Amino acid sequence: MTVTKLFKEFLDSEKAGGFTLIACTILSLVLANSVWSESYLHLWHYSLGNHPIEYWINDGLMTLFFLLIGLELEREVYIGELSNLKNALLPIAAALGGMLLPVGLYLFLNYGTSTQSGAGIPMATDIAFALGVLSLLGNKVPTSLKVFLTALAVIDDLGAILVIAIFYTKTLIWSNLLLALGIFAFLLLLNRLKVRNLIPYLLGGIVMWFFMLHSGIHATITGVLLAFAIPFGNGNEKSTSYVLQHFLHKPVAFIVLPLFALANTAIIVNSNWHYALSYNYTLGIALGLIIGKPIGIWLFSYLSVKLKIGKLPDDLNWKSILGASILGGIGFTMSIFITLLSFSDGEHIDNAKIIILLSSLIAGVLGLFYLKMNLKNRKA
């Protein structure tokens, strides 16, 4: 399988970023439960321009993360795994199963209750963490498995973005939304006119973000829209999309996501933390990530191949697909992100975060050991 230079760069940055995320999460938890707890927690709520720092990270900097996801999705659609319909249908089916079953399990336990809004929490896979765990197996991992997991994670992140836009919009201000979409249309026009300079797209993106922020729809959606407005061309190293994606890799992996982890895992874990396991909404999250994700991903992948909709790569088998499916239960970034939109009660948010961290840890360890056993005889 041919792997583009940019995709390899994406994999490398995501792997290293995954380890950075783990380190930042541990550091944040330690500081939040240390003698510096009060100062550390206050840091993220320090007001900057009438909003706390945490707000600017979640609503501002995370737009860059969504922009990078959008650029990677665009590349996959044009020249990557998703450019061939037969190849694309396998990760698309897998992502669909990996979204529907976790949401179904969550709703089974929470439908009609005040925590029903958390249904989107267990539906997305954290690319950085998943690829970080996969990298621990070294060159025993087939390239096609890395591509499958990446495509799957990108697609279900897109699904999560759509869910955020549709179901987590409480109040819609049409005037601001239409202005944001008008700017998006203008940027698409620039694309059609073959304007390749990045500056007008970035300036337009900032203005679009401002109006989207005040429209009621989460502002980070701007990142994905902007990605598809930026010219892709032939996708070579001189293309506008390539240049921006190349530039964003390291800032997103080593600044944006670590800051997100530090700000959103500052959780005080008291002696009664285990009671967080006893609520329907936390149980729904855990079952969705640990059980729903792997079963949904594997089952829909299997059905797509058996029904001759999708195609299993020659160097993969159903055991390796199951291993990747288990890693799909690592939710972290997107799961925490949707938690912040789902609940307003601080206790609900902290309990959900604890369960997300535990479930992602379990999924990561199980997936790592399962794949290590399955791939141990594969030649390096």
C-alpha atoms as a printed R data frame, in Angstrom:
    type eleno elety resid chain resno       x       y      z
1   ATOM     1    CA   MET     A     1   0.000   0.000  0.000
2   ATOM     2    CA   THR     A     2   1.338   3.424 -0.999
3   ATOM     3    CA   VAL     A     3   1.374   5.945  1.837
4   ATOM     4    CA   THR     A     4   1.749   9.622  1.010
5   ATOM     5    CA   LYS     A     5   4.425  11.693  2.727
6   ATOM     6    CA   LEU     A     6   1.778  13.915  4.300
7   ATOM     7    CA   PHE     A     7  -0.216  10.944  5.631
8   ATOM     8    CA   LYS     A     8   2.962   9.496  7.185
9   ATOM     9    CA   GLU     A     9   3.616  12.914  8.736
10  ATOM    10    CA   PHE     A    10   0.033  12.927 10.030
11  ATOM    11    CA   LEU     A    11   0.524   9.485 11.585
12  ATOM    12    CA   ASP     A    12   3.825  10.473 13.183
13  ATOM    13    CA   SER     A    13   2.444  13.703 14.671
14  ATOM    14    CA   GLU     A    14  -0.682  11.945 15.943
15  ATOM    15    CA   LYS     A    15   1.364   9.176 17.576
16  ATOM    16    CA   ALA     A    16   3.679  11.615 19.346
17  ATOM    17    CA   GLY     A    17   0.661  13.785 20.148
18  ATOM    18    CA   GLY     A    18  -1.028  10.802 21.762
19  ATOM    19    CA   PHE     A    19   1.830  10.330 24.199
20  ATOM    20    CA   THR     A    20   1.842  14.068 24.904
21  ATOM    21    CA   LEU     A    21  -1.894  13.893 25.661
22  ATOM    22    CA   ILE     A    22  -1.343  11.040 28.096
23  ATOM    23    CA   ALA     A    23   1.414  12.989 29.879
24  ATOM    24    CA   CYS     A    24  -0.715  16.159 30.058
25  ATOM    25    CA   THR     A    25  -3.729  14.238 31.378
26  ATOM    26    CA   ILE     A    26  -1.663  12.643 34.145
27  ATOM    27    CA   LEU     A    27  -0.070  15.999 35.008
28  ATOM    28    CA   SER     A    28  -3.454  17.730 35.104
29  ATOM    29    CA   LEU     A    29  -4.981  15.097 37.381
30  ATOM    30    CA   VAL     A    30  -1.969  15.224 39.712
31  ATOM    31    CA   LEU     A    31  -2.036  19.045 39.959
32  ATOM    32    CA   ALA     A    32  -5.831  19.128 40.452
33  ATOM    33    CA   ASN     A    33  -5.449  16.805 43.437
34  ATOM    34    CA   SER     A    34  -2.334  18.371 44.958
35  ATOM    35    CA   VAL     A    35  -1.683  21.217 47.382
36  ATOM    36    CA   TRP     A    36  -1.727  23.523 44.317
37  ATOM    37    CA   SER     A    37  -5.246  22.410 43.408
38  ATOM    38    CA   GLU     A    38  -7.015  25.730 44.048
39  ATOM    39    CA   SER     A    39  -4.476  27.777 42.063
40  ATOM    40    CA   TYR     A    40  -4.424  25.267 39.207
41  ATOM    41    CA   LEU     A    41  -8.205  25.132 38.871
42  ATOM    42    CA   HIS     A    42  -8.434  28.927 39.104
43  ATOM    43    CA   LEU     A    43  -5.922  29.241 36.248
44  ATOM    44    CA   TRP     A    44  -8.373  27.788 33.706
45  ATOM    45    CA   HIS     A    45 -11.205  30.021 34.948
46  ATOM    46    CA   TYR     A    46  -9.119  33.195 34.819
47  ATOM    47    CA   SER     A    47 -11.053  35.773 32.803
48  ATOM    48    CA   LEU     A    48  -9.559  36.863 29.514
49  ATOM    49    CA   GLY     A    49 -11.721  39.224 27.460
50  ATOM    50    CA   ASN     A    50 -14.866  38.494 29.517
51  ATOM    51    CA   HIS     A    51 -14.421  34.742 29.077
52  ATOM    52    CA   PRO     A    52 -12.348  32.187 31.027
53  ATOM    53    CA   ILE     A    53  -9.195  30.749 29.452
54  ATOM    54    CA   GLU     A    54 -10.930  27.360 29.278
55  ATOM    55    CA   TYR     A    55 -13.579  28.904 26.984
56  ATOM    56    CA   TRP     A    56 -10.979  30.247 24.536
57  ATOM    57    CA   ILE     A    57  -9.330  26.825 24.373
58  ATOM    58    CA   ASN     A    58 -12.570  24.890 23.840
59  ATOM    59    CA   ASP     A    59 -14.276  27.328 21.482
60  ATOM    60    CA   GLY     A    60 -11.243  28.969 19.876
61  ATOM    61    CA   LEU     A    61  -8.111  26.840 19.704
62  ATOM    62    CA   MET     A    62 -10.083  23.619 19.158
63  ATOM    63    CA   THR     A    63 -11.285  25.111 15.868
64  ATOM    64    CA   LEU     A    64  -7.729  24.486 14.620
65  ATOM    65    CA   PHE     A    65  -8.094  20.818 15.587
66  ATOM    66    CA   PHE     A    66 -11.321  20.580 13.582
67  ATOM    67    CA   LEU     A    67  -9.637  22.404 10.698
68  ATOM    68    CA   LEU     A    68  -6.879  19.776 10.651
69  ATOM    69    CA   ILE     A    69  -9.472  16.969 10.800
70  ATOM    70    CA   GLY     A    70 -11.320  18.604  7.904
71  ATOM    71    CA   LEU     A    71  -8.132  18.920  5.827
72  ATOM    72    CA   GLU     A    72  -7.267  15.267  6.459
73  ATOM    73    CA   LEU     A    73 -10.804  14.217  5.536
74  ATOM    74    CA   GLU     A    74 -10.580  16.301  2.341
75  ATOM    75    CA   ARG     A    75  -7.292  14.607  1.430
76  ATOM    76    CA   GLU     A    76  -8.752  11.156  2.142
77  ATOM    77    CA   VAL     A    77 -11.746  11.930 -0.098
78  ATOM    78    CA   TYR     A    78  -9.687  13.245 -3.013
79  ATOM    79    CA   ILE     A    79  -6.614  11.005 -3.125
80  ATOM    80    CA   GLY     A    80  -6.636   8.798 -0.018
81  ATOM    81    CA   GLU     A    81  -8.466   5.744  1.297
82  ATOM    82    CA   LEU     A    82 -11.875   7.348  0.705
83  ATOM    83    CA   SER     A    83 -11.187   8.248 -2.937
84  ATOM    84    CA   ASN     A    84 -12.007   4.707 -4.072
85  ATOM    85    CA   LEU     A    85 -15.648   3.930 -3.275
86  ATOM    86    CA   LYS     A    86 -15.050   0.220 -2.656
87  ATOM    87    CA   ASN     A    87 -12.168   0.951 -0.263
88  ATOM    88    CA   ALA     A    88 -14.030   3.830  1.371
89  ATOM    89    CA   LEU     A    89 -17.149   1.845  2.186
90  ATOM    90    CA   LEU     A    90 -15.335  -0.388  4.709
91  ATOM    91    CA   PRO     A    91 -14.240   2.425  7.115
92  ATOM    92    CA   ILE     A    92 -17.511   4.281  6.433
93  ATOM    93    CA   ALA     A    93 -19.529   1.209  7.459
94  ATOM    94    CA   ALA     A    94 -17.207   0.661 10.430
95  ATOM    95    CA   ALA     A    95 -17.605   4.272 11.575
96  ATOM    96    CA   LEU     A    96 -21.382   4.055 11.203
97  ATOM    97    CA   GLY     A    97 -21.522   0.946 13.387
98  ATOM    98    CA   GLY     A    98 -19.121   2.554 15.843
99  ATOM    99    CA   MET     A    99 -21.510   5.492 16.214
100 ATOM   100    CA   LEU     A   100 -24.912   3.800 16.177
101 ATOM   101    CA   LEU     A   101 -24.324   0.996 18.695
102 ATOM   102    CA   PRO     A   102 -22.737   3.179 21.439
103 ATOM   103    CA   VAL     A   103 -25.528   5.750 21.028
104 ATOM   104    CA   GLY     A   104 -28.109   2.933 21.158
105 ATOM   105    CA   LEU     A   105 -26.629   1.472 24.352
106 ATOM   106    CA   TYR     A   106 -26.525   4.904 25.983
107 ATOM   107    CA   LEU     A   107 -30.117   5.702 25.045
108 ATOM   108    CA   PHE     A   108 -31.278   2.274 26.242
109 ATOM   109    CA   LEU     A   109 -30.186   3.321 29.739
110 ATOM   110    CA   ASN     A   110 -30.973   7.042 29.582
111 ATOM   111    CA   TYR     A   111 -33.824   7.636 27.132
112 ATOM   112    CA   GLY     A   112 -36.441   9.984 28.569
113 ATOM   113    CA   THR     A   113 -34.206  11.093 31.453
114 ATOM   114    CA   SER     A   114 -32.412  14.388 32.104
115 ATOM   115    CA   THR     A   115 -29.124  12.803 30.954
116 ATOM   116    CA   GLN     A   116 -30.442  11.720 27.541
117 ATOM   117    CA   SER     A   117 -28.475  14.581 25.975
118 ATOM   118    CA   GLY     A   118 -25.214  12.697 26.621
119 ATOM   119    CA   ALA     A   119 -25.930  10.152 23.878
120 ATOM   120    CA   GLY     A   120 -23.238  11.624 21.632
121 ATOM   121    CA   ILE     A   121 -20.448  11.210 24.219
122 ATOM   122    CA   PRO     A   122 -19.392   7.602 23.403
123 ATOM   123    CA   MET     A   123 -19.673   7.899 19.619
124 ATOM   124    CA   ALA     A   124 -16.264   9.275 18.545
125 ATOM   125    CA   THR     A   125 -12.720   7.875 18.484
126 ATOM   126    CA   ASP     A   126  -9.683   9.896 19.557
127 ATOM   127    CA   ILE     A   127  -7.240   9.664 16.636
128 ATOM   128    CA   ALA     A   128  -4.179  10.793 18.598
129 ATOM   129    CA   PHE     A   129  -4.638   8.335 21.457
130 ATOM   130    CA   ALA     A   130  -5.626   5.415 19.207
131 ATOM   131    CA   LEU     A   131  -2.633   5.853 16.880
132 ATOM   132    CA   GLY     A   132  -0.390   6.446 19.880
133 ATOM   133    CA   VAL     A   133  -1.368   3.058 21.327
134 ATOM   134    CA   LEU     A   134  -1.062   1.388 17.913
135 ATOM   135    CA   SER     A   135   2.468   2.780 17.517
136 ATOM   136    CA   LEU     A   136   3.568   0.849 20.629
137 ATOM   137    CA   LEU     A   137   3.434  -2.293 18.476
138 ATOM   138    CA   GLY     A   138   6.045  -0.861 16.116
139 ATOM   139    CA   ASN     A   139   6.431  -2.093 12.559
140 ATOM   140    CA   LYS     A   140   4.436  -5.271 13.214
141 ATOM   141    CA   VAL     A   141   1.296  -3.239 12.451
142 ATOM   142    CA   PRO     A   142   0.285  -3.390  8.748
143 ATOM   143    CA   THR     A   143   0.086   0.029  7.105
144 ATOM   144    CA   SER     A   144  -3.451  -0.775  5.926
145 ATOM   145    CA   LEU     A   145  -4.537  -1.214  9.570
146 ATOM   146    CA   LYS     A   146  -3.181   2.251 10.422
147 ATOM   147    CA   VAL     A   147  -5.006   3.667  7.397
148 ATOM   148    CA   PHE     A   148  -8.227   1.846  8.368
149 ATOM   149    CA   LEU     A   149  -8.113   3.156 11.943
150 ATOM   150    CA   THR     A   150  -7.277   6.691 10.787
151 ATOM   151    CA   ALA     A   151 -10.058   6.760  8.173
152 ATOM   152    CA   LEU     A   152 -12.507   5.304 10.695
153 ATOM   153    CA   ALA     A   153 -11.595   7.900 13.338
154 ATOM   154    CA   VAL     A   154 -11.761  10.802 10.871
155 ATOM   155    CA   ILE     A   155 -15.190   9.696  9.615
156 ATOM   156    CA   ASP     A   156 -16.723   9.249 13.050
157 ATOM   157    CA   ASP     A   157 -15.217  12.575 14.136
158 ATOM   158    CA   LEU     A   158 -17.111  14.054 11.190
159 ATOM   159    CA   GLY     A   159 -20.215  12.242 12.440
160 ATOM   160    CA   ALA     A   160 -19.668  13.737 15.888
161 ATOM   161    CA   ILE     A   161 -19.271  17.197 14.335
162 ATOM   162    CA   LEU     A   162 -22.603  16.807 12.521
163 ATOM   163    CA   VAL     A   163 -24.248  15.643 15.749
164 ATOM   164    CA   ILE     A   164 -22.855  18.705 17.546
165 ATOM   165    CA   ALA     A   165 -24.217  20.997 14.831
166 ATOM   166    CA   ILE     A   166 -27.676  19.374 14.708
167 ATOM   167    CA   PHE     A   167 -28.434  18.200 18.244
168 ATOM   168    CA   TYR     A   168 -26.369  20.480 20.492
169 ATOM   169    CA   THR     A   169 -27.612  23.773 19.136
170 ATOM   170    CA   LYS     A   170 -30.012  25.190 21.714
171 ATOM   171    CA   THR     A   171 -30.714  28.672 20.320
172 ATOM   172    CA   LEU     A   172 -30.248  29.543 16.671
173 ATOM   173    CA   ILE     A   173 -29.631  33.156 15.634
174 ATOM   174    CA   TRP     A   174 -30.355  33.039 11.914
175 ATOM   175    CA   SER     A   175 -28.815  36.414 11.020
176 ATOM   176    CA   ASN     A   176 -25.380  35.417 12.315
177 ATOM   177    CA   LEU     A   177 -25.649  31.907 10.852
178 ATOM   178    CA   LEU     A   178 -26.518  33.293  7.414
179 ATOM   179    CA   LEU     A   179 -23.586  35.716  7.610
180 ATOM   180    CA   ALA     A   180 -21.245  32.835  8.508
181 ATOM   181    CA   LEU     A   181 -22.596  30.705  5.643
182 ATOM   182    CA   GLY     A   182 -22.354  33.704  3.313
183 ATOM   183    CA   ILE     A   183 -18.650  34.020  4.097
184 ATOM   184    CA   PHE     A   184 -18.280  30.262  3.539
185 ATOM   185    CA   ALA     A   185 -19.948  30.651  0.124
186 ATOM   186    CA   PHE     A   186 -17.583  33.527 -0.710
187 ATOM   187    CA   LEU     A   187 -14.559  31.376  0.203
188 ATOM   188    CA   LEU     A   188 -15.916  28.586 -2.014
189 ATOM   189    CA   LEU     A   189 -16.165  31.146 -4.812
190 ATOM   190    CA   LEU     A   190 -12.516  32.127 -4.273
191 ATOM   191    CA   ASN     A   191 -11.682  28.435 -4.558
192 ATOM   192    CA   ARG     A   192 -13.569  28.183 -7.867
193 ATOM   193    CA   LEU     A   193 -11.741  31.292 -9.105
194 ATOM   194    CA   LYS     A   194  -8.472  29.451 -8.350
195 ATOM   195    CA   VAL     A   195  -7.297  31.874 -5.679
196 ATOM   196    CA   ARG     A   196  -4.454  29.923 -4.027
197 ATOM   197    CA   ASN     A   197  -3.165  32.476 -1.503
198 ATOM   198    CA   LEU     A   198  -3.949  31.310  2.053
199 ATOM   199    CA   ILE     A   199  -4.390  34.792  3.554
200 ATOM   200    CA   PRO     A   200  -7.958  35.546  2.301
201 ATOM   201    CA   TYR     A   201  -9.100  32.082  3.427
202 ATOM   202    CA   LEU     A   202  -7.623  32.484  6.902
203 ATOM   203    CA   LEU     A   203  -9.009  36.016  7.327
204 ATOM   204    CA   GLY     A   204 -12.404  34.839  6.046
205 ATOM   205    CA   GLY     A   205 -12.222  31.875  8.406
206 ATOM   206    CA   ILE     A   206 -11.683  34.140 11.418
207 ATOM   207    CA   VAL     A   207 -14.689  36.310 10.500
208 ATOM   208    CA   MET     A   208 -16.772  33.179  9.799
209 ATOM   209    CA   TRP     A   209 -15.757  31.824 13.227
210 ATOM   210    CA   PHE     A   210 -16.922  35.060 14.905
211 ATOM   211    CA   PHE     A   211 -20.400  34.922 13.353
212 ATOM   212    CA   MET     A   212 -20.692  31.164 13.905
213 ATOM   213    CA   LEU     A   213 -19.759  31.703 17.570
214 ATOM   214    CA   HIS     A   214 -22.686  34.116 17.909
215 ATOM   215    CA   SER     A   215 -25.130  32.008 15.878
216 ATOM   216    CA   GLY     A   216 -25.809  29.323 18.472
217 ATOM   217    CA   ILE     A   217 -23.994  26.597 16.514
218 ATOM   218    CA   HIS     A   218 -20.700  25.597 18.071
219 ATOM   219    CA   ALA     A   219 -17.949  27.748 16.576
220 ATOM   220    CA   THR     A   220 -15.539  24.837 16.035
221 ATOM   221    CA   ILE     A   221 -17.737  23.714 13.103
222 ATOM   222    CA   THR     A   222 -16.054  26.610 11.271
223 ATOM   223    CA   GLY     A   223 -12.839  24.584 11.126
224 ATOM   224    CA   VAL     A   224 -14.397  21.824  9.027
225 ATOM   225    CA   LEU     A   225 -16.190  24.266  6.703
226 ATOM   226    CA   LEU     A   226 -12.988  26.240  6.169
227 ATOM   227    CA   ALA     A   227 -11.070  23.041  5.368
228 ATOM   228    CA   PHE     A   228 -13.373  22.258  2.442
229 ATOM   229    CA   ALA     A   229 -13.188  25.835  1.152
230 ATOM   230    CA   ILE     A   230  -9.387  25.784  0.963
231 ATOM   231    CA   PRO     A   231  -8.115  24.758 -2.508
232 ATOM   232    CA   PHE     A   232  -6.862  21.179 -2.697
233 ATOM   233    CA   GLY     A   233  -5.566  21.281 -6.276
234 ATOM   234    CA   ASN     A   234  -3.671  18.102 -7.108
235 ATOM   235    CA   GLY     A   235  -2.701  17.605 -3.478
236 ATOM   236    CA   ASN     A   236   1.039  17.977 -4.023
237 ATOM   237    CA   GLU     A   237   3.463  19.759 -1.708
238 ATOM   238    CA   LYS     A   238   2.759  23.132 -3.309
239 ATOM   239    CA   SER     A   239  -1.037  22.932 -2.968
240 ATOM   240    CA   THR     A   240  -2.726  25.322 -0.533
241 ATOM   241    CA   SER     A   241  -4.355  22.500  1.426
242 ATOM   242    CA   TYR     A   242  -1.063  20.603  1.764
243 ATOM   243    CA   VAL     A   243   0.839  23.678  2.980
244 ATOM   244    CA   LEU     A   244  -1.744  24.446  5.692
245 ATOM   245    CA   GLN     A   245  -2.114  20.835  6.800
246 ATOM   246    CA   HIS     A   246   1.658  20.453  7.026
247 ATOM   247    CA   PHE     A   247   1.878  23.658  9.090
248 ATOM   248    CA   LEU     A   248  -0.933  22.652 11.485
249 ATOM   249    CA   HIS     A   249   0.314  19.179 12.406
250 ATOM   250    CA   LYS     A   250   2.710  20.084 15.185
251 ATOM   251    CA   PRO     A   251   0.830  23.081 16.708
252 ATOM   252    CA   VAL     A   252  -2.334  20.978 16.993
253 ATOM   253    CA   ALA     A   253  -0.542  17.879 18.306
254 ATOM   254    CA   PHE     A   254   1.739  19.660 20.766
255 ATOM   255    CA   ILE     A   255  -0.096  22.873 21.722
256 ATOM   256    CA   VAL     A   256  -3.859  22.755 21.038
257 ATOM   257    CA   LEU     A   257  -4.676  19.213 22.184
258 ATOM   258    CA   PRO     A   258  -2.326  19.271 25.217
259 ATOM   259    CA   LEU     A   259  -3.914  22.560 26.357
260 ATOM   260    CA   PHE     A   260  -7.357  20.998 25.856
261 ATOM   261    CA   ALA     A   261  -6.290  18.002 27.955
262 ATOM   262    CA   LEU     A   262  -4.807  20.180 30.712
263 ATOM   263    CA   ALA     A   263  -7.874  22.423 30.910
264 ATOM   264    CA   ASN     A   264 -10.491  19.681 30.753
265 ATOM   265    CA   THR     A   265  -8.994  16.944 32.912
266 ATOM   266    CA   ALA     A   266  -8.456  19.190 35.923
267 ATOM   267    CA   ILE     A   267 -10.764  16.937 37.946
268 ATOM   268    CA   ILE     A   268 -10.734  16.656 41.729
269 ATOM   269    CA   VAL     A   269 -10.933  12.930 42.474
270 ATOM   270    CA   ASN     A   270 -12.296  12.454 45.989
271 ATOM   271    CA   SER     A   271 -12.593   9.260 48.041
272 ATOM   272    CA   ASN     A   272 -16.098   8.629 46.686
273 ATOM   273    CA   TRP     A   273 -15.050   8.763 43.028
274 ATOM   274    CA   HIS     A   274 -16.176   5.148 42.474
275 ATOM   275    CA   TYR     A   275 -19.795   6.234 42.912
276 ATOM   276    CA   ALA     A   276 -19.430   7.809 39.466
277 ATOM   277    CA   LEU     A   277 -19.737   4.243 38.139
278 ATOM   278    CA   SER     A   278 -23.234   3.806 39.546
279 ATOM   279    CA   TYR     A   279 -25.220   6.249 37.386
280 ATOM   280    CA   ASN     A   280 -27.068   5.370 34.211
281 ATOM   281    CA   TYR     A   281 -25.341   8.081 32.194
282 ATOM   282    CA   THR     A   282 -21.827   7.010 33.254
283 ATOM   283    CA   LEU     A   283 -22.708   3.355 32.691
284 ATOM   284    CA   GLY     A   284 -24.008   4.297 29.252
285 ATOM   285    CA   ILE     A   285 -20.709   6.022 28.417
286 ATOM   286    CA   ALA     A   286 -18.638   3.061 29.658
287 ATOM   287    CA   LEU     A   287 -20.706   0.457 27.827
288 ATOM   288    CA   GLY     A   288 -20.749   2.598 24.698
289 ATOM   289    CA   LEU     A   289 -16.964   2.971 24.552
290 ATOM   290    CA   ILE     A   290 -15.840  -0.441 25.842
291 ATOM   291    CA   ILE     A   291 -18.589  -2.675 24.381
292 ATOM   292    CA   GLY     A   292 -20.581  -0.690 21.820
293 ATOM   293    CA   LYS     A   293 -17.611   0.671 19.888
294 ATOM   294    CA   PRO     A   294 -15.768  -2.610 19.174
295 ATOM   295    CA   ILE     A   295 -18.928  -4.601 18.451
296 ATOM   296    CA   GLY     A   296 -20.413  -1.872 16.242
297 ATOM   297    CA   ILE     A   297 -17.193  -1.279 14.278
298 ATOM   298    CA   TRP     A   298 -16.411  -4.979 13.774
299 ATOM   299    CA   LEU     A   299 -19.996  -6.057 13.013
300 ATOM   300    CA   PHE     A   300 -20.660  -3.350 10.434
301 ATOM   301    CA   SER     A   301 -17.242  -3.990  8.843
302 ATOM   302    CA   TYR     A   302 -17.985  -7.720  8.628
303 ATOM   303    CA   LEU     A   303 -21.457  -7.167  7.182
304 ATOM   304    CA   SER     A   304 -20.175  -4.682  4.591
305 ATOM   305    CA   VAL     A   305 -17.652  -7.246  3.293
306 ATOM   306    CA   LYS     A   306 -20.072 -10.191  3.398
307 ATOM   307    CA   LEU     A   307 -22.677  -8.150  1.528
308 ATOM   308    CA   LYS     A   308 -19.921  -7.188 -0.968
309 ATOM   309    CA   ILE     A   309 -20.349  -3.484 -0.160
310 ATOM   310    CA   GLY     A   310 -16.854  -2.978  1.224
311 ATOM   311    CA   LYS     A   311 -13.527  -4.731  0.652
312 ATOM   312    CA   LEU     A   312 -11.135  -6.094  3.285
313 ATOM   313    CA   PRO     A   313  -7.481  -5.218  2.472
314 ATOM   314    CA   ASP     A   314  -5.415  -8.280  1.525
315 ATOM   315    CA   ASP     A   315  -2.999  -7.961  4.453
316 ATOM   316    CA   LEU     A   316  -5.747  -7.702  7.100
317 ATOM   317    CA   ASN     A   317  -7.914 -10.323  8.765
318 ATOM   318    CA   TRP     A   318 -10.923 -10.119 11.059
319 ATOM   319    CA   LYS     A   319  -8.760 -10.463 14.168
320 ATOM   320    CA   SER     A   320  -6.772  -7.349 13.283
321 ATOM   321    CA   ILE     A   321 -10.017  -5.490 12.488
322 ATOM   322    CA   LEU     A   322 -11.326  -6.482 15.924
323 ATOM   323    CA   GLY     A   323  -8.141  -5.129 17.531
324 ATOM   324    CA   ALA     A   324  -8.591  -1.803 15.766
325 ATOM   325    CA   SER     A   325 -12.272  -1.867 16.755
326 ATOM   326    CA   ILE     A   326 -11.327  -2.178 20.424
327 ATOM   327    CA   LEU     A   327  -8.977   0.810 20.067
328 ATOM   328    CA   GLY     A   328 -11.957   2.659 18.599
329 ATOM   329    CA   GLY     A   329 -13.294   2.787 22.158
330 ATOM   330    CA   ILE     A   330 -10.661   5.387 23.077
331 ATOM   331    CA   GLY     A   331 -12.922   8.445 23.164
332 ATOM   332    CA   PHE     A   332 -11.041  11.117 25.125
333 ATOM   333    CA   THR     A   333 -10.890  14.406 23.139
334 ATOM   334    CA   MET     A   334 -14.226  14.275 21.308
335 ATOM   335    CA   SER     A   335 -16.007  12.492 24.166
336 ATOM   336    CA   ILE     A   336 -14.924  15.169 26.660
337 ATOM   337    CA   PHE     A   337 -15.759  17.863 24.097
338 ATOM   338    CA   ILE     A   338 -19.328  16.561 23.687
339 ATOM   339    CA   THR     A   339 -19.646  16.142 27.479
340 ATOM   340    CA   LEU     A   340 -19.137  19.900 27.863
341 ATOM   341    CA   LEU     A   341 -22.003  20.476 25.417
342 ATOM   342    CA   SER     A   342 -24.264  17.768 26.891
343 ATOM   343    CA   PHE     A   343 -24.334  18.726 30.548
344 ATOM   344    CA   SER     A   344 -24.385  21.980 32.481
345 ATOM   345    CA   ASP     A   345 -24.109  20.442 35.952
346 ATOM   346    CA   GLY     A   346 -20.511  20.326 37.215
347 ATOM   347    CA   GLU     A   347 -20.961  16.968 38.959
348 ATOM   348    CA   HIS     A   348 -22.336  15.356 35.808
349 ATOM   349    CA   ILE     A   349 -19.416  16.738 33.774
350 ATOM   350    CA   ASP     A   350 -16.744  15.555 36.229
351 ATOM   351    CA   ASN     A   351 -18.310  12.101 36.590
352 ATOM   352    CA   ALA     A   352 -18.539  11.749 32.818
353 ATOM   353    CA   LYS     A   353 -14.896  12.812 32.414
354 ATOM   354    CA   ILE     A   354 -13.753  10.230 34.979
355 ATOM   355    CA   ILE     A   355 -15.630   7.471 33.146
356 ATOM   356    CA   ILE     A   356 -14.310   8.617 29.764
357 ATOM   357    CA   LEU     A   357 -10.736   8.453 31.073
358 ATOM   358    CA   LEU     A   358 -11.253   5.013 32.653
359 ATOM   359    CA   SER     A   359 -13.077   3.612 29.621
360 ATOM   360    CA   SER     A   360 -10.467   4.974 27.201
361 ATOM   361    CA   LEU     A   361  -7.708   3.471 29.349
362 ATOM   362    CA   ILE     A   362  -9.450   0.075 29.374
363 ATOM   363    CA   ALA     A   363 -10.066   0.198 25.606
364 ATOM   364    CA   GLY     A   364  -6.436   1.175 24.975
365 ATOM   365    CA   VAL     A   365  -4.972  -1.592 27.166
366 ATOM   366    CA   LEU     A   366  -7.329  -4.271 25.826
367 ATOM   367    CA   GLY     A   367  -6.717  -3.251 22.212
368 ATOM   368    CA   LEU     A   368  -2.942  -3.146 22.712
369 ATOM   369    CA   PHE     A   369  -2.719  -6.620 24.251
370 ATOM   370    CA   TYR     A   370  -5.185  -8.139 21.806
371 ATOM   371    CA   LEU     A   371  -3.258  -6.833 18.794
372 ATOM   372    CA   LYS     A   372   0.078  -7.764 20.367
373 ATOM   373    CA   MET     A   373  -1.099 -11.373 20.611
374 ATOM   374    CA   ASN     A   374  -2.608 -11.333 17.120
375 ATOM   375    CA   LEU     A   375   0.295  -9.628 15.360
376 ATOM   376    CA   LYS     A   376   3.160 -11.310 17.240
377 ATOM   377    CA   ASN     A   377   4.010 -13.656 14.364
378 ATOM   378    CA   ARG     A   378   3.872 -10.999 11.675
379 ATOM   379    CA   LYS     A   379   7.249 -10.242 10.111
380 ATOM   380    CA   ALA     A   380   8.688  -6.800 10.823
